[in-house]
Amino acid sequence: MRVEAGGGNEELARMYDRLVAVLQERPQTVVVRSTSGDPAATYERLVRALP
């Protein structure tokens, strides 16, 4: 689904807000941030986040 067809930036903001709410209810969740254009850095963060 294209973002524009699904409500554009406003819908993306609502989706983000719902995600944040879910994360707040799951305190054990680990968020791994990605780096656009740098999959190796993202993978390294993922590996470091694993128990």
Residue pairs with C-beta under 8 A, 6 or more apart in sequence:
3 9
3 11
3 12
7 14
23 29
23 31
30 49
32 42
32 45
32 46
32 49
33 42
33 45
34 42
34 45
35 41
35 42
35 45
